[in-house]
Amino acid sequence: MKRNVLYLIILVLLSVIVYFLYIKKEASPYSKNEANFTVEDTAKISQIELLDMQGHYIKLQRTTQGWTLNDSLTPRPDAIQSILETLHLQAPEQTVPASYHDNVIKALSGQHIKVKIFDGEKLTHSFYVAQYPGVNNATYMLNENAQQPFIVKKPLSNDFLGVRFFTSLQDWRDKRLFYSTEDIEKVKVQYTDSLQYSFTLLANNNSVQNDLGNAQPANAKFVQSYIQSLSKIYCIGFENTNMQKDSIIHYGKSLATVTIKHKNEPSHILTLYFRPIDKGTKAQIKIDGRNYDFDSFFGYYDQKDFVLINRKTAEKILRSYPEFLKP
């Protein structure tokens, strides 16, 4: 009996939370000219623009294939979900108290991110977000052309919302490699110094061959497992500003080149290089008399991005020809 009462209390509490978060929509006491920070229907958003005072610019566009980042890149799905959820739930709680109004204006003038929201070609929202939390972790926002800043919050939360609006391209980029919604047709792994382990896998008919001309039927279960693992390949990060980039690409010790072809799409190519040791190196491997980092590799992806990849991720990709022949 006591247990049933407890369940009933929990159900009532959950119902109240759902009601206030998703059903009850109280009219805001502030006009949109003063505090237009909430997007009631995020499905109508066609574009989000973020601009900081250092000139870093992020453009997120909704397309029929999904969201794009700065016209040609893919944004992190979790970051897109986070900013959409924040835009939908955030609301002005109160105007900034007069006692620290001037300080907030100075803070917004010194460090802010300008946010612009579009519905089709129409600009629907334009406001400034302080980059640093205020008193009691408050988030300060100021509508464009308005005079009065507001404290903005999400329901039942005291989170600083400024972290949801950021302009680092590296942080916005999706770190998945070889990602596609299409099926993989072909995988080619060419080891720099091991022709007998290199292979070309044709996924459609489960056949594999090496660079010595040997072709065999492949183990179907192993092929399926390998193909599935290639849909979850992530780099640690992008190293395009790394000072070693050009010298490693042109003169570095390469491990292998991986080419993956998806149906109806151009191939993606990743060349992996042994990473020279540095102060952060914990484990080392010696090759041709030179020490390299044993826990990570550099990679050159699609002749465009210099990336950092950990050893476990590299091992998912770099299988060998004999493995596909095991019963």
N, C-alpha and C positions, 0 to 999 in steps of 0.2 A: 504494500500500500504506500509506504514512504517513498519507494522507488518511483511509483507512478506519479506521485505528487511532484517529485524532483523533475521528472521528464516533462510534466505539464508546465512547470515554472520556466524551464529552459526553452520550451516551445514558445511560450508567451514572450520571453525576452527576445528571441530571434525574430519573431513577428514584428515586434516594436522596432527593432533595428532596421529590418527590411522596409517597413513602412516609412520611416523617416529618411532613409537613404535613397529609396528608389520610387516610392509612391507619392509621398506628401511633397508637394512643390509649393512652398510659400512664396508669395510675391516679394521680391527684394525691395527694401525701402529706399534703395538708391537708383537713380536713373542710369541708363546705359551711357550717357555722356560722361557721367562721373565714374562709374565702376563697371565697365563691360569686360569682365574677366572670365565669365562662364560660357561654355559652348554646350547648349542643350542637346544638340544632335551631332555628335562627332562624325557620323556617317556622311554628313554633307561637306565635311572639310575636304577641299581639293588640294590645298597647299599650306604648309607651315614654313615661315621664315624666321630665323633666329640670327641676330646680329649683335656682336659685342662691341665695346669701345675701342678694341684693338684692330677691328676690321675683319675678324673671323666671321665667316658667313656660312650658314647652313640652310639649305633649301630641301624640304621634304615634300615630294609630290606623290599624290595617289594616282596610279595608273590601272589599267585593266589587268596588268600582270602583277600588281602589288605596288609597294612604295619604292620610290627611288630617292637617292641621296645625291644632291648636287648634280642632277641630270644623268650621271652615268654609273653611279655606285649603288650598292645595296646597303640599307641601314639595318641595324640590329633590330630584330622583331620585338625583343623585350623592351627596347628603348622607345619604339613606336607605341607599343601598348601602354607604357608608363606615361608618356606625354599626353596621349589621348584621354586616358583615365583621369589625369590631373586636370586637364582642360574642362572635362565634363563635371567633375566633382567640386573643384575649387570655387569659392564664393567669398565675397567681401563680408567680413565679420563686423568691422567698424572702421571709422575713419581714424587715422593716426592721431593720438591725443596731442593737444596743443603744446604740451610741455616738451615734447621732443619732435615736433613737426619739422622744425628747421634742420635738425640733425638728420632726419630721414631724407629730406630733400637733398641735402649735401651728399648723403650716401648714394642716393639714386643717381645724382649728377656725376659722381666719381666713378662708380662701378655698377653697370646695369647691363641687362640683355633686353634688346627690343624684340618683341614677339608680334608677328603679323599672321593673321588667319584669313584664309580665303575660302569662299564658297563659289566654285567656278572661277570667274574673273572678278568677282565682287569681294572687296576687302570688308570683312565683317568685324574684325577685332584688331586693335593695335594698342599695345600697352608695354610698359617697362617693368622688369622684374629685378629687384635688388639681388646682387650676387652673394651677399653675406647675410646671415640671420641677424635679426634685431633683438629687442628686449623679449625675453622669454621664448626665444627661438621663433620669433614672428617672421612672417614673409611679407615684405612691403612691395606693393605694386602701385603703379600710377598709370592711369589711362592717358593716352596721347591727347594733348591739348587741354587736359584737365589741370587743376591747380592743387587738388587735395589727394594725397596718397592714402592708400587703404591697407589695413591688415587683412590678408587673405588666408583662408584656411580650408582644409578638407574636413568634412563632417567627422566628428569623434576622433580627431587626429590633431596632434601638435607638431607634425613634421614640417621641416623647412622645405618649402616647395621649390626654392630656387635651384636645387640640385637637379630638378627634372628638366630644366631649361639650360642646356649647355651647348657650347659652340666648338668643341674640339672634334675635328674631323676624324681623328684616330679613334676617339671614344664612340662616335656614332657608327663607324663602319662595322658591318657584319664580318666577323672573323672566320666564317665558314669558307672553306676552299672546295672547289669541285661541286658546289651545290647546284642542283637543278631539280625541277619537278618532272623532268623527262627521264626515261630509263637509260641506263648506261648500255651502250652497244659494244664498246671496245676499250680495253685498258692495255697500255704498253708501258712496261718498266724496263729501262735500259740502264744496267749498271756500268759504270765507267770502266771498271777493271775485271768484270766477271760476266763474260758472254754466256757461260753455261747456266747462269742463274737468271739472266734476263728473259723476259717472256712477253708475248702478245696474247691477250685473252679475248676471245670473241664470246661475249656473254649470251648471245642468242642461241648458239648451238653448243655451248659448253666445250669449246675446243681451245687448246692452248698450244703454242709453239715457242721455241726459243730462237735465239739469233744464230744458232748453228744449223737451222733448217729442220729441226725435229718437230713434228706436229703430232699431237695425241689428243684423244678425248679426255676431258677434264672431269674430276670428281664434282658432280652436280651440287652436292651439299656444301662442299668447300667453296665453290664458285659463288653460291648464293650468300653464304656467310661473308665472303670477301666483298662482294658488291654492296651488301647492306652496310658494312663498316665504312665504305667510302662516302656514304651520305652524311657521316658525322665526323668530318675532318675539319679541325679548327687550328688556326695558327695562334700563337701566344699574342702576337701583335705585329704591327707594321713598322718596319725599320727603314723607311725611305729616306730619312734624314741621317742615317748612320754614316759616319765618315769612312767606314771600311767598304761601303756598298760597291763602288765601282771597281776597286782593286780585287775584291772577292769574286765578283761576276766575271771579270776578265782573266784573273790569274789565280783564283782560289782553287783548292782541291775539291773537285766535284765527286759526289757519291753516286748519284743516279739522276736520270731524267724520267719523269712520269707524265704520260699523256693519257687523258681520259676524254672519250668522245661520247656525248649524250645524243639521243635521237633528235634530229631536226635542229641541232645546235653545233656551233664550231667547237673544236677541241680546246680543252684547258691543258696548259703545260706547266709543270713545276720542276725546276732543276734544284736539287738539294746539294748543299756545300757543307763540308766540315767547317765547324766554327772555331776560329782561333781562340785559345784560352785567354781569359782576362782575370781581373781581381775576384769576380764572382764565381769562377769555375770551382766546382767541388770535386768532380770526377774527370779523369783525363784518359785519352786513348792516344797511343803513339802510332803514327802511320808514316812510312818513308822517313823515319828519323825525326819527325816533328810531332809535337804534342797538340792535340785538339780537345775541345770540350766533348765529354762523353754523354752529356745529358740533353744537349740541344743542337740544332742545325740551323743554318741560314737557308733560305729558299728564294728563288726568283720566279715569281708567279705571273704567267701570261705576258712575259716581257715588259712588265709594268711595275709590279710591287715586290719589294724586298721584304721578306717576312721571317719571323722567328718561329721555329717549330720544335716541340719537345720530342724526346726520343720515343716515347710511347706512341705518339701520333705517327711518327715516321715508320715505326714498326708495323703499324696497321696497313700502311701503303706498300711497304717494301717486302713483299713476299717473294718467293723464288719459284722458278719453273718446276723443280721436282715436287714441291708441295702440292701442286695441282694434280699430280698423277697418283697420289696416295689413295688406296682403296678406302 
